[in-house]
Amino acid sequence: MQDFDAIVIGAGAAGLFCAGVAAQRGLSVLLIDHSAKLAEKIRISGGGRCNFTNRELDPATPQQHFIGQNPHFCRSALARYTPGDFIELVRRHGIPHHEKHKGQLFCDRSAEDIIEMLVAECGGGASGGSVLRWMACAVKAVRHSDAGYEVDTDNGLARARQLVVATGALSIPKIGATDFGFRLAKQFGLRLVEPRPGLVPLTFDGAGWAPFAGLAGLALPVRVSTGSGKARTAFLEDLLFTHRGLSGPAILQISSYWQEGTPIAVDLAPGTDLAGLLAQAKQSGSRKKAINELTAWMPSRLAEAWSANDPALQRPIVEAPDKALSSLAQRIARWELTPNGSEGYRKAEVTVGGVDTRDLSSQTMEARAQPGLFFIGEVVDVTGWLGGYNFQWAWASAHACGQALQPANRAL
């Protein structure tokens, strides 16, 4: 049996970063992952360039960018390790990067640069710590005793007074996602918030969807919303029609808030007084059909889908009844439709839900009733918006945990 100050299960974004932070503080760390490849989710993110953080994150009001049973839980970690801190680390490693829109930062070259940086950080520092990696190494069992946590693996037994669970969650099973972290939480008596796919395309069927089923590949800016009253949430982003439904940033964002069986509302011409513009076109005496007038504000294929089954809209707009034009504008501004589901975990970028934050310290990520056991990253019930927020949660929660871990003679 080999002994370490800490064992980290999961060599993704959170696990790698936590191991590096702890090693640079002088701790001996064992990092275990069942996959032969490091950080596959980093590698495929952002089209292969890794949207590694977001400048617009405001740690003073994390509920603006994160959801969960307690959105405020993430405030402490995010305030102590900010996007600026991670950007400075990226700069120190000489990684060229750029900002797209809405504060999103990407690598210029490849997501591989971030992975190599995290590996380099695991090399330890002046304090003499180190990270040993066991890769393509399955964890068979985890036990706890007065001596600490004993982990039974393909490479044999390992023991540490502290165990960090950074296993991720259920999204994208083809790159190795499992429920292992959730099972460990249950084993040690922690509660779970029911997981579901997040940042995921939504699917539709039925007669109401039929006119739009052939629009795959069409994209346009929209305002999409769901919920009611104070719980109503909206995003102004691009929407993409797919063969099975809707995707694009607008839909991925709203999917994390959407509840099964409830509708979403889409404004296909946001910021446009469509009713007034159609009325103005009619008053001008235009002989164009309503469908042709619509193409000034939306793609022609979408305009055709909206007007194809309405005879009143097949004639010149000057002859179209005012009621038909008003109804058309209202339906375009509030296209309400109910998804029959989503593309599921295979297409979901994140998992909503996870380890209940009531059972964790927001300062250290340690389980309140199970000393020495920590949960970080996606396995926790903290889910960010699209655009680098989830990676920033990985870095911040990992840093909080890595700073809290102690050498064996001081642990527990």
C-alpha positions, 0 to 999 in steps of 0.5 A, a space after each residue: 500500500 502506498 500512502 499520500 497526503 491526498 488522493 484525487 479521483 478524476 484527472 479533468 479540469 478540476 482534478 488536475 488543477 487541484 492536484 497542482 495547487 496541493 503539490 505546489 504547497 508541498 503535498 504528495 498527491 495521487 491523481 487517479 483516472 479511469 481514462 487513458 487520456 487526460 482531460 478529454 472535456 478540455 480537449 474537445 471544448 470550444 471547438 478544440 480551443 477551450 473557452 477557459 474562462 469568462 471576463 464578465 463573471 461577477 463573483 459578488 453576484 454568482 446567481 447571475 451566471 450559475 444555477 443550483 439549489 443554492 446559487 450563492 454557494 459558489 460565491 466564496 470560491 469564485 471570489 477567492 480565485 477569479 477569472 483574472 487569476 486564471 488569466 494570469 496563470 495562462 499568461 505566465 505559461 505563455 499561452 496565446 489567447 483571445 476574447 470572443 464576444 461576451 467576455 469569452 476567452 479561448 486559446 489561439 492554438 489549441 485546448 492542448 495548451 491548457 492541458 499542458 499547462 495544468 500538467 506542468 503545474 502538477 510538477 510541484 514547486 519550491 515546497 517539494 510536493 509532487 503528483 503521481 498519476 495513475 491513468 487508465 486505472 479504475 477505482 474498485 472500492 473506497 473505504 474509510 477508517 481512522 487511518 484515512 481513505 483507502 482506495 482499491 484500484 487496478 494499480 493496487 491499494 493507496 491511502 490518504 487522510 484526504 480524498 478529493 472527488 473530481 470525477 465530473 458527472 454524466 455529460 458526454 459518456 463517450 469520453 468517459 462520463 459516469 455516475 461514479 462521483 454520485 455513488 461515492 457521495 451516496 456511500 458517505 451519506 451526502 445528499 444529491 440534487 437529481 441530475 439532468 442534462 444541461 446546456 443541451 439541444 432540445 427536441 420537438 415533434 408533432 404537428 406543430 413542429 412539422 412546418 419547421 422540421 426541414 429548416 436544419 442548418 438555419 440560424 438567427 438571433 433570438 430572445 428565448 425564455 422559459 418559466 414564469 413570474 420572478 422565475 422567468 429567465 431569458 437569453 438573447 443569443 443565436 438559435 440554430 434549427 437542427 434535424 431533431 429540434 433546436 440548438 445554438 447558444 440560445 437553446 443551450 442556455 435556456 435548456 439548463 432552466 427548462 423543466 420537462 413538460 413546460 414551454 419555451 417562448 422564442 422571439 424570432 425578431 427581438 428588438 423589432 416592432 414587427 406589427 408596426 412595420 407590417 402595418 407600415 408596409 400595408 399603408 404604403 400600398 406595397 404589392 409584395 406578399 407578406 412572406 416577402 416583407 418578412 424576409 427583411 427581418 428573418 431568413 426567407 426559409 423561416 418566413 415561408 414556414 410561418 406563412 405557408 399555411 395562411 391564405 391571408 398571407 399569400 396575397 399582396 400585403 396591401 390586401 391582407 387583413 389587419 387582424 392577420 398581420 397583427 396575429 402574425 407579428 404576435 406569433 413571431 414575437 412569442 413563438 411558444 412551443 413545448 420540447 418533447 425532451 432533449 438530446 440527453 447526456 450524449 450532447 449535454 455540455 454539463 450536468 445540472 444537479 449533483 452533490 447537494 451544496 448543503 452538505 459541503 463547506 463553501 470555503 473548502 468543498 469539504 463534506 460537513 459530516 465526513 472529514 477529509 472528503 472533498 467534492 469539486 467541479 461538475 460533480 457538485 450542484 453548481 452549473 454555470 452558463 455557456 461561455 467559460 463559466 463552468 471552467 471557472 467554477 472548476 478552477 475556483 472550486 479546485 483552488 479552494 480545495 487545494 488550498 485547504 488540503 493539509 500534509 498528512 501530519 496535520 490532516 484531519 
